[in-house]
């Protein structure tokens, strides 16, 4: 039985500040260690629950955060960017269950380090409703017939996941006290909880249901600037619906993640250009 793990950083125990989650920050190396050990806990739990193989996708930022030589050697690792399916890269129909580890609150909520795919996005909406990264990745998983069995992270994403994924195991390792402040259990405690949660999710994989995704997706993304919106509107089928908002209608979950990935790169490029111009003034 193959288990799939998508691991992010913001929802890992012991992580709360921008200094920790951005490469080059003083706290980033420590955050790498915390992320790696929580990933290891999920891997161990997956094997405890009956998995015969585990694929891990490094899903944070530059997507090369995990310390490879410290990772459980039983697992394979997908890393680097850009990846067409972003945080769900490597997920295939032969996976029995998807485990989302270290996930966090979406943009538009008062959660810890809240964002949806990019700090440059104001909000991401699918069929009129704001969505988290977990929900978008789950839509892709559903298109492959793979159920979500585990979501770990802060209390905000935990509450959302409890409603969206009623059959999944939810593990909350910290409570939000502000955008960059939290009340967290000790990393060692979190790892035990994550390992137990992963084992439970994998053991129950065959009993988990997987509702089919909707037939189409109306995707709206609030971008950081009018320039970013202008660039995005050049994508075939994409329309600019407000000063900083673009929208498109898609019929495949894979295209949904691909569209968001392209917008992520466009938004980042436009912001880098803006910063260069500002520095020259």
C-alpha positions in Angstrom: 0.0 0.0 0.0 1.4 3.4 -1.0 1.0 6.4 1.1 1.5 10.0 0.0 2.7 12.8 2.3 2.6 16.5 1.4 4.6 18.4 4.1 4.5 22.2 4.6 6.3 24.2 7.1 4.0 26.8 8.7 1.9 24.2 10.5 4.8 22.4 12.1 5.1 22.7 15.9 7.7 25.2 17.1 7.3 27.5 14.0 5.6 30.8 14.1 7.6 33.7 12.6 8.5 34.9 9.2 12.2 34.7 10.2 11.7 30.9 10.5 9.9 30.2 7.2 11.9 32.3 4.7 15.3 31.0 3.5 18.0 33.2 4.8 16.2 34.0 8.1 18.1 33.4 11.3 15.5 30.8 12.4 15.2 29.0 9.1 17.8 26.3 9.7 16.0 25.4 13.0 12.7 25.3 11.2 14.2 22.9 8.6 15.1 20.6 11.4 11.6 20.8 12.9 9.9 20.2 9.5 12.2 17.2 8.7 11.5 15.5 12.1 7.7 16.0 11.7 7.9 14.5 8.2 9.8 11.6 9.7 7.1 11.1 12.3 4.5 11.0 9.5 6.6 8.5 7.5 7.1 6.3 10.5 3.4 6.4 11.3 2.5 5.6 7.7 4.6 2.4 7.9 3.2 1.7 11.3 -0.3 1.8 9.8 0.6 -0.7 7.0 2.1 1.3 4.2 4.6 -0.6 2.0 5.9 2.5 0.3 5.8 6.3 1.1 6.3 9.2 -1.2 7.0 12.6 0.4 6.5 15.9 -1.4 8.4 19.0 0.0 5.6 21.5 -0.3 6.9 24.7 1.3 8.2 27.8 -0.5 11.2 26.8 -2.7 10.2 23.2 -2.0 13.8 22.1 -1.0 13.6 22.6 2.7 13.8 19.1 4.1 17.2 17.9 5.3 17.6 14.9 3.0 20.3 13.1 4.9 18.1 13.2 8.0 15.0 11.9 6.3 13.7 8.4 6.9 15.5 6.3 4.2 12.4 4.2 3.7 10.7 7.1 1.9 11.3 8.7 -1.5 11.3 12.5 -1.8 10.0 14.9 -4.4 11.5 18.3 -4.1 12.4 21.5 -6.0 10.3 23.8 -8.1 8.4 24.7 -10.2 6.3 21.6 -10.1 3.2 21.3 -12.3 1.0 20.0 -9.4 2.8 22.1 -6.8 2.0 20.8 -3.3 0.4 17.7 -4.7 3.2 16.7 -7.1 3.8 13.0 -7.2 0.3 12.0 -6.1 -1.0 9.3 -8.4 -3.9 6.9 -8.6 -2.0 4.1 -7.0 -1.8 6.0 -3.7 -4.1 4.6 -1.0 -4.3 7.8 1.0 -3.0 11.4 1.1 -1.5 12.8 4.3 -1.2 16.6 4.7 1.4 17.5 7.3 2.3 21.0 8.7 -0.6 22.7 7.0 -1.9 26.1 8.0 -4.7 28.7 7.9 -5.8 30.1 4.5 -5.6 33.7 3.3 -8.4 35.8 4.7 -8.5 34.1 8.1 -6.9 35.3 11.3 -4.6 32.3 11.4 -0.9 31.8 12.0 1.1 32.8 9.0 -2.2 32.6 7.0 -1.9 32.5 3.2 -3.0 30.3 0.3 -0.1 29.1 -1.9 1.6 32.5 -2.0 2.0 35.4 0.4 1.5 37.5 -2.7 -2.1 36.3 -3.1 -4.8 38.2 -1.2 -7.3 35.3 -1.4 -8.0 32.2 -3.6 -11.6 31.3 -4.3 -13.0 28.2 -6.0 -16.7 28.3 -7.1 -17.2 31.4 -5.0 -15.8 30.1 -1.7 -12.4 31.0 -0.2 -10.2 27.9 0.0 -7.1 26.6 1.8 -4.2 24.8 0.3 -5.5 21.6 1.9 -8.9 22.0 0.0 -7.3 22.7 -3.4 -4.9 19.7 -3.0 -7.7 17.5 -1.9 -9.6 18.4 -5.1 -6.7 17.0 -7.1 -6.5 14.0 -4.9 -10.2 13.4 -5.4 -9.8 13.5 -9.2 -7.5 10.5 -8.8 -9.7 8.7 -6.3 -7.3 9.3 -3.4 -8.9 10.2 0.0 -7.4 12.6 2.5 -6.7 10.7 5.6 -4.7 13.2 7.8 -4.3 16.9 8.2 -1.9 18.3 10.8 -1.2 21.9 11.7 -2.7 24.9 13.6 -6.1 25.1 15.2 -7.5 27.2 12.3 -6.8 24.7 9.6 -7.8 22.0 12.0 -11.3 23.4 12.3 -11.6 23.8 8.6 -10.3 20.3 7.9 -12.7 18.8 10.5 -15.6 20.3 8.5 -14.3 19.6 5.0 -12.8 16.1 5.7 -15.1 14.6 8.4 -13.5 11.1 8.0 -9.9 12.3 8.3 -7.7 12.3 11.3 -7.0 15.8 12.4 -4.0 16.6 14.6 -3.6 20.1 16.0 -0.1 20.9 17.3 -0.5 24.6 18.0 -3.1 27.4 18.6 -3.1 30.8 16.9 -2.3 33.8 19.0 -1.8 36.2 16.1 -0.3 36.2 12.6 3.2 35.3 13.9 2.5 34.2 17.5 1.4 30.8 18.7 0.9 28.4 21.7 2.6 25.2 20.5 3.1 21.8 22.1 6.7 20.7 22.3 8.1 19.3 19.0 8.6 15.9 20.6 4.9 15.8 21.6 3.9 16.9 18.2 5.9 14.2 16.5 4.2 11.5 18.7 0.8 13.0 17.8 1.6 13.1 14.1 3.0 9.6 14.1 -0.1 8.3 15.8 -2.4 10.2 13.4 -0.6 9.0 10.3 -0.7 5.4 11.5 -4.5 5.7 12.1 -5.1 7.3 8.8 -3.2 4.7 6.8 -4.7 1.8 8.7 -8.2 3.2 7.9 -7.4 4.1 4.3 -9.5 1.4 2.7 -12.6 2.6 4.6 -12.2 6.3 3.7 -14.6 7.7 1.2 -13.5 10.0 -1.6 -16.3 12.3 -2.9 -15.8 13.2 -6.6 -14.7 16.7 -7.4 -17.2 19.1 -9.1 -17.4 19.1 -12.9 -15.9 22.5 -13.2 -14.0 25.1 -11.2 -14.5 28.9 -11.3 -11.2 30.1 -9.9 -10.6 33.6 -8.7 -7.3 34.9 -7.4 -6.6 38.3 -5.8 -3.1 39.3 -6.9 -0.7 41.8 -5.3 -0.8 44.5 -8.0 -2.5 45.7 -11.1 0.6 44.7 -13.1 0.4 41.1 -11.9 -3.3 41.1 -12.9 -2.4 42.5 -16.3 0.1 39.7 -16.9 -2.2 37.0 -15.6 -4.9 38.2 -18.0 -2.6 37.2 -20.9 -3.2 33.6 -20.0 -5.7 32.1 -22.5 -9.1 31.8 -20.9 -8.1 34.1 -18.0 -10.0 37.4 -17.5 -9.2 40.3 -15.3 -12.4 40.9 -13.2 -11.1 43.7 -10.9 -8.1 45.9 -10.5 -6.1 43.0 -8.9 -8.3 40.0 -9.5 -8.3 37.4 -12.3 -10.7 34.6 -13.0 -10.9 31.5 -15.1 -13.1 28.4 -15.5 -11.4 25.0 -15.5 -12.7 21.5 -15.9 -9.8 19.5 -14.5 -8.3 19.5 -11.0 -4.8 19.2 -12.5 -5.4 22.4 -14.4 -6.5 24.1 -11.2 -3.1 23.5 -9.5 -1.2 24.3 -12.7 -3.1 27.6 -13.0 -2.3 28.6 -9.4 1.3 27.6 -9.9 1.7 29.9 -13.0 0.0 32.8 -11.1 2.3 32.2 -8.2 5.3 32.7 -10.5 3.8 35.7 -12.2 3.0 37.4 -8.9 6.5 36.8 -7.6 8.1 38.1 -10.8 6.0 41.3 -10.8 6.8 41.9 -7.2 10.5 41.4 -7.8 10.4 43.9 -10.7 8.5 46.4 -8.5 11.1 46.1 -5.8 13.9 46.7 -8.2 12.3 49.8 -9.6 11.6 51.1 -6.1 15.2 50.6 -5.2 16.4 52.7 -8.2 14.3 55.7 -7.3 
